[in-house]
Amino acid sequence: MWILLLLPFIGLLWVPFYNFHEPALFGFPFFYWYQLAWVPISSLLIWLVYRSRAGDEAP
Amino acid sequence: MADRIDWVALAIFLFFFILVTVMGFLAARWKSAPVSAHLDEWGLGGRQFGTWITWFLVGGDFYTAYTVIAVPALVYAVGAYGFFALPYTIIVYPFVFAVMPVLWRARMPRATSPRPMWSTASTSRAPLNWRLRLPAWSRPCPISRFS
């Protein structure tokens, strides 16, 4: 499950993935809304990993 | 233009300045803790606030002048290039989620202390988890907001 945390790194750190104008969403070029879309996606991925791991025991 | 005082802007500034100052002093009494007895109560701003308020405190800590002044100024000056700040902010969260608990566990048995203690802990003791070694070469941005 921890591998999911690498997806935002892959999706965001390679700019040629999203350096385009089209397809626009509500007038926003793809470049902008693609990056903003990663905010909720990353939250979801972190939540999935958080849910999957064993609970923290207080040392 | 320069010698004219914008009273509306000044009043708004003073209102929020005084409001935040008063709230700060009230909050210190509202959730008071044995600050002198526990280093983490002092160093981490206290553990008395609970999840909900701490979420806002972390947000206020995180989104500093860098976010509200430096990045908008950069975008104004050079355009979309300044958007590096957005991916940077996004990938910091999974990074922190993976790394910080490891630091916490590595440090916890001895004491709870802020970051300056980590380096001595990590060089003199047992080999560290790989996740602790990542920051050295994967630091995504020269401008650190974890100041």
N, CA and C atoms of all chains as a GROMACS GRO file, in nm:
protein
  618
    1MET      N    1   0.082  -0.121   0.000
    1MET     CA    2   0.000   0.000   0.000
    1MET      C    3   0.085   0.127   0.000
    2TRP      N    4   0.204   0.119   0.064
    2TRP     CA    5   0.288   0.239   0.073
    2TRP      C    6   0.328   0.289  -0.066
    3ILE      N    7   0.328   0.199  -0.165
    3ILE     CA    8   0.368   0.238  -0.300
    3ILE      C    9   0.273   0.344  -0.356
    4LEU      N   10   0.150   0.349  -0.304
    4LEU     CA   11   0.054   0.449  -0.351
    4LEU      C   12   0.105   0.591  -0.328
    5LEU      N   13   0.186   0.608  -0.222
    5LEU     CA   14   0.236   0.742  -0.190
    5LEU      C   15   0.333   0.793  -0.297
    6LEU      N   16   0.384   0.704  -0.381
    6LEU     CA   17   0.476   0.748  -0.486
    6LEU      C   18   0.402   0.806  -0.606
    7LEU      N   19   0.273   0.775  -0.619
    7LEU     CA   20   0.200   0.820  -0.737
    7LEU      C   21   0.200   0.972  -0.754
    8PRO      N   22   0.177   1.052  -0.647
    8PRO     CA   23   0.184   1.199  -0.666
    8PRO      C   24   0.321   1.245  -0.714
    9PHE      N   25   0.427   1.178  -0.668
    9PHE     CA   26   0.561   1.216  -0.712
    9PHE      C   27   0.576   1.191  -0.862
   10ILE      N   28   0.529   1.074  -0.906
   10ILE     CA   29   0.540   1.041  -1.048
   10ILE      C   30   0.453   1.136  -1.131
   11GLY      N   31   0.331   1.160  -1.084
   11GLY     CA   32   0.237   1.238  -1.162
   11GLY      C   33   0.271   1.386  -1.170
   12LEU      N   34   0.346   1.436  -1.072
   12LEU     CA   35   0.368   1.581  -1.064
   12LEU      C   36   0.510   1.625  -1.099
   13LEU      N   37   0.608   1.541  -1.074
   13LEU     CA   38   0.745   1.588  -1.089
   13LEU      C   39   0.795   1.581  -1.233
   14TRP      N   40   0.719   1.514  -1.321
   14TRP     CA   41   0.759   1.510  -1.460
   14TRP      C   42   0.667   1.603  -1.538
   15VAL      N   43   0.713   1.726  -1.557
   15VAL     CA   44   0.626   1.831  -1.613
   15VAL      C   45   0.574   1.797  -1.753
   16PRO      N   46   0.652   1.729  -1.841
   16PRO     CA   47   0.597   1.696  -1.973
   16PRO      C   48   0.467   1.616  -1.969
   17PHE      N   49   0.435   1.555  -1.855
   17PHE     CA   50   0.307   1.485  -1.842
   17PHE      C   51   0.188   1.580  -1.860
   18TYR      N   52   0.206   1.706  -1.816
   18TYR     CA   53   0.087   1.793  -1.809
   18TYR      C   54   0.110   1.932  -1.864
   19ASN      N   55   0.214   1.951  -1.940
   19ASN     CA   56   0.243   2.083  -1.994
   19ASN      C   57   0.163   2.109  -2.123
   20PHE      N   58   0.028   2.104  -2.108
   20PHE     CA   59  -0.059   2.123  -2.224
   20PHE      C   60  -0.169   2.223  -2.192
   21HIS      N   61  -0.223   2.282  -2.296
   21HIS     CA   62  -0.336   2.373  -2.280
   21HIS      C   63  -0.469   2.296  -2.281
   22GLU      N   64  -0.477   2.198  -2.366
   22GLU     CA   65  -0.600   2.119  -2.380
   22GLU      C   66  -0.581   1.982  -2.316
   23PRO      N   67  -0.688   1.920  -2.265
   23PRO     CA   68  -0.826   1.969  -2.259
   23PRO      C   69  -0.848   2.066  -2.143
   24ALA      N   70  -0.912   2.177  -2.172
   24ALA     CA   71  -0.943   2.274  -2.068
   24ALA      C   72  -1.066   2.230  -1.990
   25LEU      N   73  -1.071   2.271  -1.864
   25LEU     CA   74  -1.186   2.240  -1.779
   25LEU      C   75  -1.238   2.371  -1.720
   26PHE      N   76  -1.363   2.405  -1.752
   26PHE     CA   77  -1.422   2.534  -1.709
   26PHE      C   78  -1.331   2.651  -1.747
   27GLY      N   79  -1.265   2.642  -1.860
   27GLY     CA   80  -1.177   2.749  -1.904
   27GLY      C   81  -1.036   2.740  -1.850
   28PHE      N   82  -1.011   2.651  -1.752
   28PHE     CA   83  -0.876   2.636  -1.699
   28PHE      C   84  -0.795   2.543  -1.789
   29PRO      N   85  -0.677   2.586  -1.833
   29PRO     CA   86  -0.592   2.495  -1.910
   29PRO      C   87  -0.559   2.368  -1.832
   30PHE      N   88  -0.535   2.263  -1.907
   30PHE     CA   89  -0.503   2.134  -1.845
   30PHE      C   90  -0.390   2.147  -1.745
   31PHE      N   91  -0.288   2.226  -1.775
   31PHE     CA   92  -0.172   2.245  -1.688
   31PHE      C   93  -0.213   2.278  -1.545
   32TYR      N   94  -0.314   2.364  -1.531
   32TYR     CA   95  -0.355   2.408  -1.398
   32TYR      C   96  -0.447   2.308  -1.330
   33TRP      N   97  -0.550   2.265  -1.400
   33TRP     CA   98  -0.646   2.179  -1.328
   33TRP      C   99  -0.591   2.040  -1.302
   34TYR      N  100  -0.495   1.995  -1.384
   34TYR     CA  101  -0.432   1.866  -1.358
   34TYR      C  102  -0.356   1.869  -1.225
   35GLN      N  103  -0.280   1.978  -1.203
   35GLN     CA  104  -0.205   1.989  -1.077
   35GLN      C  105  -0.298   2.002  -0.958
   36LEU      N  106  -0.402   2.085  -0.972
   36LEU     CA  107  -0.496   2.102  -0.860
   36LEU      C  108  -0.572   1.973  -0.832
   37ALA      N  109  -0.596   1.892  -0.937
   37ALA     CA  110  -0.668   1.766  -0.917
   37ALA      C  111  -0.589   1.671  -0.828
   38TRP      N  112  -0.458   1.686  -0.827
   38TRP     CA  113  -0.375   1.598  -0.742
   38TRP      C  114  -0.393   1.627  -0.594
   39VAL      N  115  -0.448   1.743  -0.559
   39VAL     CA  116  -0.469   1.773  -0.416
   39VAL      C  117  -0.569   1.672  -0.355
   40PRO      N  118  -0.692   1.661  -0.407
   40PRO     CA  119  -0.783   1.560  -0.352
   40PRO      C  120  -0.736   1.417  -0.377
   41ILE      N  121  -0.670   1.392  -0.492
   41ILE     CA  122  -0.623   1.256  -0.519
   41ILE      C  123  -0.519   1.214  -0.416
   42SER      N  124  -0.426   1.306  -0.384
   42SER     CA  125  -0.323   1.273  -0.285
   42SER      C  126  -0.386   1.249  -0.148
   43SER      N  127  -0.486   1.331  -0.114
   43SER     CA  128  -0.555   1.310   0.015
   43SER      C  129  -0.616   1.171   0.019
   44LEU      N  130  -0.678   1.130  -0.091
   44LEU     CA  131  -0.740   0.998  -0.098
   44LEU      C  132  -0.635   0.888  -0.083
   45LEU      N  133  -0.523   0.904  -0.151
   45LEU     CA  134  -0.417   0.802  -0.145
   45LEU      C  135  -0.361   0.790  -0.003
   46ILE      N  136  -0.337   0.906   0.060
   46ILE     CA  137  -0.285   0.902   0.197
   46ILE      C  138  -0.386   0.835   0.290
   47TRP      N  139  -0.513   0.865   0.268
   47TRP     CA  140  -0.616   0.803   0.351
   47TRP      C  141  -0.617   0.652   0.333
   48LEU      N  142  -0.602   0.606   0.209
   48LEU     CA  143  -0.601   0.462   0.183
   48LEU      C  144  -0.484   0.395   0.255
   49VAL      N  145  -0.367   0.459   0.249
   49VAL     CA  146  -0.250   0.402   0.316
   49VAL      C  147  -0.269   0.405   0.467
   50TYR      N  148  -0.322   0.517   0.515
   50TYR     CA  149  -0.347   0.531   0.659
   50TYR      C  150  -0.440   0.420   0.708
   51ARG      N  151  -0.543   0.391   0.627
   51ARG     CA  152  -0.641   0.292   0.667
   51ARG      C  153  -0.582   0.151   0.665
   52SER      N  154  -0.486   0.129   0.576
   52SER     CA  155  -0.438  -0.007   0.555
   52SER      C  156  -0.332  -0.049   0.657
   53ARG      N  157  -0.263   0.049   0.715
   53ARG     CA  158  -0.151   0.008   0.799
   53ARG      C  159  -0.199  -0.029   0.938
   54ALA      N  160  -0.114  -0.096   1.010
   54ALA     CA  161  -0.148  -0.136   1.146
   54ALA      C  162  -0.153  -0.013   1.235
   55GLY      N  163  -0.237  -0.019   1.336
   55GLY     CA  164  -0.252   0.096   1.423
   55GLY      C  165  -0.124   0.126   1.500
   56ASP      N  166  -0.103   0.254   1.529
   56ASP     CA  167   0.014   0.294   1.606
   56ASP      C  168  -0.005   0.254   1.752
   57GLU      N  169   0.098   0.191   1.803
   57GLU     CA  170   0.095   0.168   1.947
   57GLU      C  171   0.182   0.274   2.013
   58ALA      N  172   0.131   0.332   2.118
   58ALA     CA  173   0.210   0.434   2.187
   58ALA      C  174   0.326   0.367   2.258
   59PRO      N  175   0.447   0.412   2.232
   59PRO     CA  176   0.562   0.348   2.296
   59PRO      C  177   0.573   0.388   2.443
   60MET      N  178  -0.068   6.061  -0.371
   60MET     CA  179  -0.110   5.923  -0.345
   60MET      C  180  -0.032   5.865  -0.227
   61ALA      N  181   0.098   5.888  -0.226
   61ALA     CA  182   0.182   5.823  -0.125
   61ALA      C  183   0.160   5.882   0.014
   62ASP      N  184   0.123   6.010   0.021
   62ASP     CA  185   0.109   6.072   0.153
   62ASP      C  186  -0.032   6.060   0.209
   63ARG      N  187  -0.120   5.991   0.137
   63ARG     CA  188  -0.257   5.977   0.184
   63ARG      C  189  -0.272   5.842   0.256
   64ILE      N  190  -0.330   5.847   0.376
   64ILE     CA  191  -0.348   5.723   0.452
   64ILE      C  192  -0.480   5.659   0.413
   65ASP      N  193  -0.473   5.531   0.379
   65ASP     CA  194  -0.594   5.455   0.346
   65ASP      C  195  -0.654   5.405   0.478
   66TRP      N  196  -0.753   5.480   0.528
   66TRP     CA  197  -0.804   5.450   0.662
   66TRP      C  198  -0.875   5.316   0.669
   67VAL      N  199  -0.943   5.280   0.560
   67VAL     CA  200  -1.012   5.151   0.561
   67VAL      C  201  -0.912   5.037   0.574
   68ALA      N  202  -0.807   5.042   0.493
   68ALA     CA  203  -0.707   4.936   0.499
   68ALA      C  204  -0.638   4.934   0.634
   69LEU      N  205  -0.607   5.053   0.686
   69LEU     CA  206  -0.540   5.060   0.817
   69LEU      C  207  -0.629   5.004   0.927
   70ALA      N  208  -0.760   5.038   0.921
   70ALA     CA  209  -0.853   4.989   1.023
   70ALA      C  210  -0.864   4.837   1.017
   71ILE      N  211  -0.872   4.782   0.897
   71ILE     CA  212  -0.882   4.636   0.884
   71ILE      C  213  -0.756   4.570   0.938
   72PHE      N  214  -0.641   4.627   0.903
   72PHE     CA  215  -0.516   4.572   0.954
   72PHE      C  216  -0.512   4.574   1.106
   73LEU      N  217  -0.545   4.691   1.166
   73LEU     CA  218  -0.541   4.702   1.312
   73LEU      C  219  -0.641   4.608   1.378
   74PHE      N  220  -0.760   4.596   1.319
   74PHE     CA  221  -0.862   4.508   1.375
   74PHE      C  222  -0.809   4.365   1.386
   75PHE      N  223  -0.754   4.314   1.275
   75PHE     CA  224  -0.708   4.175   1.277
   75PHE      C  225  -0.582   4.159   1.361
   76PHE      N  226  -0.498   4.261   1.360
   76PHE     CA  227  -0.377   4.253   1.442
   76PHE      C  228  -0.413   4.241   1.589
   77ILE      N  229  -0.506   4.326   1.634
   77ILE     CA  230  -0.546   4.323   1.775
   77ILE      C  231  -0.623   4.195   1.806
   78LEU      N  232  -0.712   4.156   1.713
   78LEU     CA  233  -0.791   4.034   1.734
   78LEU      C  234  -0.701   3.912   1.754
   79VAL      N  235  -0.603   3.896   1.664
   79VAL     CA  236  -0.515   3.779   1.671
   79VAL      C  237  -0.429   3.784   1.797
   80THR      N  238  -0.383   3.904   1.833
   80THR     CA  239  -0.301   3.917   1.954
   80THR      C  240  -0.380   3.878   2.078
   81VAL      N  241  -0.503   3.932   2.089
   81VAL     CA  242  -0.587   3.900   2.205
   81VAL      C  243  -0.620   3.751   2.208
   82MET      N  244  -0.656   3.696   2.091
   82MET     CA  245  -0.688   3.553   2.085
   82MET      C  246  -0.570   3.467   2.128
   83GLY      N  247  -0.449   3.511   2.090
   83GLY     CA  248  -0.330   3.436   2.129
   83GLY      C  249  -0.314   3.428   2.279
   84PHE      N  250  -0.332   3.542   2.345
   84PHE     CA  251  -0.318   3.543   2.491
   84PHE      C  252  -0.431   3.464   2.557
   85LEU      N  253  -0.553   3.477   2.502
   85LEU     CA  254  -0.664   3.402   2.560
   85LEU      C  255  -0.643   3.251   2.544
   86ALA      N  256  -0.594   3.212   2.426
   86ALA     CA  257  -0.574   3.069   2.400
   86ALA      C  258  -0.471   3.010   2.495
   87ALA      N  259  -0.371   3.092   2.530
   87ALA     CA  260  -0.268   3.043   2.621
   87ALA      C  261  -0.328   3.008   2.757
   88ARG      N  262  -0.431   3.082   2.798
   88ARG     CA  263  -0.496   3.052   2.926
   88ARG      C  264  -0.603   2.945   2.910
   89TRP      N  265  -0.669   2.948   2.793
   89TRP     CA  266  -0.784   2.860   2.770
   89TRP      C  267  -0.744   2.713   2.779
   90LYS      N  268  -0.633   2.678   2.713
   90LYS     CA  269  -0.587   2.538   2.715
   90LYS      C  270  -0.450   2.534   2.780
   91SER      N  271  -0.440   2.582   2.899
   91SER     CA  272  -0.310   2.586   2.963
   91SER      C  273  -0.267   2.446   3.004
   92ALA      N  274  -0.138   2.425   2.997
   92ALA     CA  275  -0.081   2.295   3.029
   92ALA      C  276   0.043   2.317   3.114
   93PRO      N  277   0.092   2.212   3.176
   93PRO     CA  278   0.217   2.227   3.255
   93PRO      C  279   0.336   2.247   3.163
   94VAL      N  280   0.349   2.370   3.112
   94VAL     CA  281   0.450   2.400   3.010
   94VAL      C  282   0.591   2.378   3.064
   95SER      N  283   0.614   2.417   3.186
   95SER     CA  284   0.750   2.406   3.240
   95SER      C  285   0.790   2.261   3.264
   96ALA      N  286   0.690   2.175   3.285
   96ALA     CA  287   0.720   2.037   3.320
   96ALA      C  288   0.748   1.952   3.196
   97HIS      N  289   0.691   1.989   3.081
   97HIS     CA  290   0.706   1.905   2.962
   97HIS      C  291   0.760   1.988   2.846
   98LEU      N  292   0.871   1.945   2.792
   98LEU     CA  293   0.934   2.017   2.683
   98LEU      C  294   0.842   2.024   2.561
   99ASP      N  295   0.768   1.916   2.534
   99ASP     CA  296   0.686   1.914   2.414
   99ASP      C  297   0.569   2.010   2.425
  100GLU      N  298   0.525   2.041   2.547
  100GLU     CA  299   0.418   2.139   2.562
  100GLU      C  300   0.466   2.278   2.518
  101TRP      N  301   0.592   2.302   2.543
  101TRP     CA  302   0.649   2.429   2.503
  101TRP      C  303   0.692   2.425   2.356
  102GLY      N  304   0.765   2.324   2.320
  102GLY     CA  305   0.825   2.320   2.188
  102GLY      C  306   0.728   2.295   2.076
  103LEU      N  307   0.624   2.220   2.101
  103LEU     CA  308   0.528   2.184   1.996
  103LEU      C  309   0.399   2.264   2.007
  104GLY      N  310   0.396   2.365   2.089
  104GLY     CA  311   0.277   2.447   2.100
  104GLY      C  312   0.166   2.382   2.181
  105GLY      N  313   0.196   2.274   2.248
  105GLY     CA  314   0.098   2.213   2.336
  105GLY      C  315   0.019   2.104   2.269
  106ARG      N  316  -0.021   2.006   2.348
  106ARG     CA  317  -0.103   1.896   2.296
  106ARG      C  318  -0.247   1.908   2.344
  107GLN      N  319  -0.281   2.023   2.399
  107GLN     CA  320  -0.412   2.036   2.463
  107GLN      C  321  -0.522   2.077   2.365
  108PHE      N  322  -0.484   2.118   2.244
  108PHE     CA  323  -0.583   2.179   2.157
  108PHE      C  324  -0.672   2.079   2.085
  109GLY      N  325  -0.630   1.957   2.072
  109GLY     CA  326  -0.712   1.859   2.004
  109GLY      C  327  -0.695   1.863   1.853
  110THR      N  328  -0.753   1.764   1.786
  110THR     CA  329  -0.729   1.748   1.643
  110THR      C  330  -0.780   1.865   1.561
  111TRP      N  331  -0.900   1.910   1.589
  111TRP     CA  332  -0.968   2.010   1.507
  111TRP      C  333  -0.890   2.141   1.503
  112ILE      N  334  -0.854   2.194   1.621
  112ILE     CA  335  -0.782   2.321   1.627
  112ILE      C  336  -0.639   2.304   1.579
  113THR      N  337  -0.579   2.189   1.611
  113THR     CA  338  -0.442   2.166   1.566
  113THR      C  339  -0.433   2.167   1.413
  114TRP      N  340  -0.537   2.118   1.348
  114TRP     CA  341  -0.539   2.119   1.201
  114TRP      C  342  -0.523   2.261   1.149
  115PHE      N  343  -0.593   2.357   1.209
  115PHE     CA  344  -0.582   2.496   1.167
  115PHE      C  345  -0.446   2.555   1.206
  116LEU      N  346  -0.394   2.515   1.322
  116LEU     CA  347  -0.264   2.566   1.364
  116LEU      C  348  -0.154   2.521   1.268
  117VAL      N  349  -0.163   2.394   1.227
  117VAL     CA  350  -0.064   2.344   1.132
  117VAL      C  351  -0.078   2.417   0.999
  118GLY      N  352  -0.202   2.440   0.957
  118GLY     CA  353  -0.225   2.514   0.833
  118GLY      C  354  -0.166   2.654   0.840
  119GLY      N  355  -0.187   2.721   0.954
  119GLY     CA  356  -0.132   2.856   0.970
  119GLY      C  357   0.020   2.856   0.972
  120ASP      N  358   0.076   2.749   1.024
  120ASP     CA  359   0.220   2.734   1.027
  120ASP      C  360   0.276   2.710   0.888
  121PHE      N  361   0.205   2.628   0.816
  121PHE     CA  362   0.254   2.578   0.688
  121PHE      C  363   0.245   2.685   0.580
  122TYR      N  364   0.130   2.751   0.573
  122TYR     CA  365   0.109   2.848   0.466
  122TYR      C  366   0.150   2.987   0.515
  123THR      N  367   0.278   3.011   0.502
  123THR     CA  368   0.337   3.132   0.559
  123THR      C  369   0.347   3.240   0.453
  124ALA      N  370   0.432   3.337   0.480
  124ALA     CA  371   0.452   3.447   0.385
  124ALA      C  372   0.501   3.395   0.250
  125TYR      N  373   0.569   3.282   0.254
  125TYR     CA  374   0.613   3.220   0.128
  125TYR      C  375   0.493   3.193   0.038
  126THR      N  376   0.386   3.141   0.096
  126THR     CA  377   0.268   3.105   0.017
  126THR      C  378   0.189   3.227  -0.026
  127VAL      N  379   0.171   3.323   0.064
  127VAL     CA  380   0.078   3.433   0.034
  127VAL      C  381   0.147   3.554  -0.028
  128ILE      N  382   0.279   3.560  -0.023
  128ILE     CA  383   0.348   3.674  -0.083
  128ILE      C  384   0.449   3.630  -0.189
  129ALA      N  385   0.540   3.541  -0.152
  129ALA     CA  386   0.650   3.507  -0.243
  129ALA      C  387   0.601   3.437  -0.369
  130VAL      N  388   0.516   3.335  -0.352
  130VAL     CA  389   0.470   3.260  -0.470
  130VAL      C  390   0.380   3.344  -0.560
  131PRO      N  391   0.281   3.418  -0.507
  131PRO     CA  392   0.204   3.506  -0.596
  131PRO      C  393   0.293   3.607  -0.668
  132ALA      N  394   0.394   3.659  -0.600
  132ALA     CA  395   0.483   3.755  -0.665
  132ALA      C  396   0.559   3.688  -0.778
  133LEU      N  397   0.601   3.565  -0.756
  133LEU     CA  398   0.674   3.492  -0.859
  133LEU      C  399   0.584   3.464  -0.980
  134VAL      N  400   0.461   3.422  -0.952
  134VAL     CA  401   0.367   3.394  -1.062
  134VAL      C  402   0.337   3.523  -1.138
  135TYR      N  403   0.322   3.632  -1.065
  135TYR     CA  404   0.298   3.761  -1.130
  135TYR      C  405   0.415   3.798  -1.221
  136ALA      N  406   0.536   3.766  -1.175
  136ALA     CA  407   0.654   3.807  -1.249
  136ALA      C  408   0.683   3.715  -1.368
  137VAL      N  409   0.676   3.584  -1.348
  137VAL     CA  410   0.721   3.492  -1.453
  137VAL      C  411   0.612   3.398  -1.501
  138GLY      N  412   0.491   3.406  -1.445
  138GLY     CA  413   0.381   3.324  -1.495
  138GLY      C  414   0.382   3.182  -1.439
  139ALA      N  415   0.342   3.087  -1.523
  139ALA     CA  416   0.316   2.951  -1.480
  139ALA      C  417   0.438   2.883  -1.418
  140TYR      N  418   0.555   2.934  -1.446
  140TYR     CA  419   0.675   2.876  -1.387
  140TYR      C  420   0.664   2.871  -1.235
  141GLY      N  421   0.600   2.972  -1.176
  141GLY     CA  422   0.584   2.978  -1.031
  141GLY      C  423   0.497   2.868  -0.975
  142PHE      N  424   0.431   2.794  -1.064
  142PHE     CA  425   0.344   2.687  -1.018
  142PHE      C  426   0.420   2.568  -0.962
  143PHE      N  427   0.554   2.573  -0.967
  143PHE     CA  428   0.629   2.465  -0.902
  143PHE      C  429   0.586   2.449  -0.757
  144ALA      N  430   0.536   2.559  -0.698
  144ALA     CA  431   0.499   2.556  -0.556
  144ALA      C  432   0.383   2.460  -0.530
  145LEU      N  433   0.296   2.440  -0.627
  145LEU     CA  434   0.180   2.353  -0.605
  145LEU      C  435   0.218   2.206  -0.598
  146PRO      N  436   0.290   2.151  -0.699
  146PRO     CA  437   0.336   2.012  -0.684
  146PRO      C  438   0.422   1.993  -0.560
  147TYR      N  439   0.504   2.091  -0.532
  147TYR     CA  440   0.589   2.082  -0.414
  147TYR      C  441   0.504   2.065  -0.288
  148THR      N  442   0.401   2.149  -0.275
  148THR     CA  443   0.316   2.139  -0.157
  148THR      C  444   0.244   2.005  -0.152
  149ILE      N  445   0.202   1.956  -0.268
  149ILE     CA  446   0.125   1.831  -0.270
  149ILE      C  447   0.213   1.713  -0.230
  150ILE      N  448   0.335   1.703  -0.287
  150ILE     CA  449   0.416   1.585  -0.258
  150ILE      C  450   0.476   1.589  -0.118
  151VAL      N  451   0.472   1.707  -0.055
  151VAL     CA  452   0.521   1.713   0.083
  151VAL      C  453   0.432   1.630   0.176
  152TYR      N  454   0.303   1.624   0.148
  152TYR     CA  455   0.212   1.555   0.240
  152TYR      C  456   0.236   1.405   0.247
  153PRO      N  457   0.240   1.332   0.134
  153PRO     CA  458   0.275   1.189   0.145
  153PRO      C  459   0.414   1.168   0.202
  154PHE      N  460   0.505   1.259   0.171
  154PHE     CA  461   0.640   1.249   0.225
  154PHE      C  462   0.639   1.258   0.378
  155VAL      N  463   0.570   1.360   0.428
  155VAL     CA  464   0.562   1.378   0.574
  155VAL      C  465   0.490   1.260   0.638
  156PHE      N  466   0.385   1.215   0.572
  156PHE     CA  467   0.308   1.102   0.627
  156PHE      C  468   0.397   0.979   0.642
  157ALA      N  469   0.489   0.959   0.547
  157ALA     CA  470   0.574   0.841   0.553
  157ALA      C  471   0.692   0.858   0.647
  158VAL      N  472   0.747   0.978   0.655
  158VAL     CA  473   0.874   0.997   0.723
  158VAL      C  474   0.858   1.037   0.870
  159MET      N  475   0.766   1.129   0.897
  159MET     CA  476   0.759   1.186   1.032
  159MET      C  477   0.730   1.081   1.141
  160PRO      N  478   0.638   0.986   1.117
  160PRO     CA  479   0.617   0.885   1.222
  160PRO      C  480   0.744   0.803   1.249
  161VAL      N  481   0.826   0.784   1.146
  161VAL     CA  482   0.952   0.710   1.166
  161VAL      C  483   1.044   0.789   1.258
  162LEU      N  484   1.053   0.920   1.233
  162LEU     CA  485   1.134   1.004   1.320
  162LEU      C  486   1.080   1.002   1.462
  163TRP      N  487   0.949   1.007   1.471
  163TRP     CA  488   0.885   1.009   1.603
  163TRP      C  489   0.916   0.881   1.680
  164ARG      N  490   0.906   0.767   1.610
  164ARG     CA  491   0.934   0.640   1.677
  164ARG      C  492   1.082   0.626   1.711
  165ALA      N  493   1.167   0.680   1.624
  165ALA     CA  494   1.310   0.670   1.650
  165ALA      C  495   1.349   0.751   1.772
  166ARG      N  496   1.276   0.859   1.794
  166ARG     CA  497   1.313   0.951   1.899
  166ARG      C  498   1.239   0.922   2.029
  167MET      N  499   1.121   0.865   2.017
  167MET     CA  500   1.027   0.861   2.130
  167MET      C  501   1.080   0.791   2.255
  168PRO      N  502   1.149   0.679   2.242
  168PRO     CA  503   1.187   0.609   2.366
  168PRO      C  504   1.271   0.693   2.459
  169ARG      N  505   1.348   0.787   2.404
  169ARG     CA  506   1.436   0.865   2.491
  169ARG      C  507   1.370   0.993   2.540
  170ALA      N  508   1.324   1.074   2.448
  170ALA     CA  509   1.261   1.199   2.488
  170ALA      C  510   1.183   1.254   2.371
  171THR      N  511   1.097   1.348   2.396
  171THR     CA  512   1.029   1.417   2.288
  171THR      C  513   1.096   1.552   2.272
  172SER      N  514   1.171   1.567   2.164
  172SER     CA  515   1.234   1.696   2.144
  172SER      C  516   1.224   1.738   1.999
  173PRO      N  517   1.233   1.868   1.974
  173PRO     CA  518   1.227   1.917   1.838
  173PRO      C  519   1.348   1.873   1.756
  174ARG      N  520   1.347   1.911   1.630
  174ARG     CA  521   1.437   1.859   1.528
  174ARG      C  522   1.586   1.863   1.560
  175PRO      N  523   1.639   1.968   1.625
  175PRO     CA  524   1.784   1.972   1.644
  175PRO      C  525   1.843   1.847   1.706
  176MET      N  526   1.762   1.771   1.779
  176MET     CA  527   1.814   1.652   1.843
  176MET      C  528   1.824   1.533   1.749
  177TRP      N  529   1.756   1.539   1.634
  177TRP     CA  530   1.749   1.420   1.549
  177TRP      C  531   1.885   1.378   1.498
  178SER      N  532   1.967   1.477   1.462
  178SER     CA  533   2.092   1.442   1.396
  178SER      C  534   2.181   1.360   1.488
  179THR      N  535   2.189   1.399   1.612
  179THR     CA  536   2.272   1.322   1.703
  179THR      C  537   2.213   1.184   1.724
  180ALA      N  538   2.081   1.177   1.728
  180ALA     CA  539   2.017   1.048   1.748
  180ALA      C  540   2.045   0.955   1.631
  181SER      N  541   2.048   1.011   1.509
  181SER     CA  542   2.056   0.924   1.393
  181SER      C  543   2.200   0.883   1.360
  182THR      N  544   2.299   0.962   1.401
  182THR     CA  545   2.435   0.926   1.364
  182THR      C  546   2.499   0.833   1.465
  183SER      N  547   2.455   0.841   1.588
  183SER     CA  548   2.527   0.768   1.691
  183SER      C  549   2.463   0.633   1.723
  184ARG      N  550   2.343   0.609   1.673
  184ARG     CA  551   2.272   0.487   1.714
  184ARG      C  552   2.257   0.389   1.598
  185ALA      N  553   2.160   0.305   1.611
  185ALA     CA  554   2.138   0.196   1.516
  185ALA      C  555   2.111   0.248   1.374
  186PRO      N  556   2.130   0.162   1.273
  186PRO     CA  557   2.100   0.202   1.135
  186PRO      C  558   1.955   0.246   1.121
  187LEU      N  559   1.935   0.342   1.036
  187LEU     CA  560   1.802   0.400   1.027
  187LEU      C  561   1.720   0.335   0.915
  188ASN      N  562   1.591   0.349   0.931
  188ASN     CA  563   1.498   0.309   0.828
  188ASN      C  564   1.529   0.384   0.699
  189TRP      N  565   1.507   0.320   0.585
  189TRP     CA  566   1.538   0.384   0.456
  189TRP      C  567   1.460   0.513   0.438
  190ARG      N  568   1.344   0.521   0.501
  190ARG     CA  569   1.262   0.641   0.482
  190ARG      C  570   1.328   0.764   0.545
  191LEU      N  571   1.415   0.742   0.644
  191LEU     CA  572   1.485   0.853   0.704
  191LEU      C  573   1.596   0.904   0.616
  192ARG      N  574   1.649   0.816   0.529
  192ARG     CA  575   1.759   0.857   0.445
  192ARG      C  576   1.713   0.930   0.320
  193LEU      N  577   1.585   0.916   0.286
  193LEU     CA  578   1.533   0.979   0.165
  193LEU      C  579   1.555   1.130   0.159
  194PRO      N  580   1.530   1.206   0.268
  194PRO     CA  581   1.533   1.352   0.254
  194PRO      C  582   1.663   1.404   0.199
  195ALA      N  583   1.773   1.336   0.225
  195ALA     CA  584   1.904   1.388   0.185
  195ALA      C  585   1.912   1.410   0.035
  196TRP      N  586   1.853   1.321  -0.045
  196TRP     CA  587   1.868   1.337  -0.189
  196TRP      C  588   1.738   1.367  -0.260
  197SER      N  589   1.627   1.367  -0.190
  197SER     CA  590   1.501   1.389  -0.260
  197SER      C  591   1.439   1.522  -0.226
  198ARG      N  592   1.515   1.608  -0.161
  198ARG     CA  593   1.461   1.738  -0.124
  198ARG      C  594   1.409   1.810  -0.248
  199PRO      N  595   1.279   1.835  -0.254
  199PRO     CA  596   1.220   1.881  -0.380
  199PRO      C  597   1.241   2.027  -0.410
  200CYS      N  598   1.282   2.108  -0.317
  200CYS     CA  599   1.284   2.251  -0.342
  200CYS      C  600   1.389   2.316  -0.254
  201PRO      N  601   1.464   2.410  -0.310
  201PRO     CA  602   1.567   2.477  -0.229
  201PRO      C  603   1.509   2.567  -0.121
  202ILE      N  604   1.384   2.609  -0.137
  202ILE     CA  605   1.325   2.699  -0.039
  202ILE      C  606   1.250   2.614   0.064
  203SER      N  607   1.298   2.609   0.184
  203SER     CA  608   1.234   2.527   0.285
  203SER      C  609   1.133   2.608   0.363
  204ARG      N  610   1.014   2.551   0.377
  204ARG     CA  611   0.917   2.617   0.462
  204ARG      C  612   0.913   2.557   0.600
  205PHE      N  613   0.990   2.452   0.620
  205PHE     CA  614   0.998   2.396   0.754
  205PHE      C  615   1.107   2.469   0.831
  206SER      N  616   1.082   2.593   0.858
  206SER     CA  617   1.185   2.671   0.925
  206SER      C  618   1.161   2.674   1.075
   0.00000   0.00000   0.00000
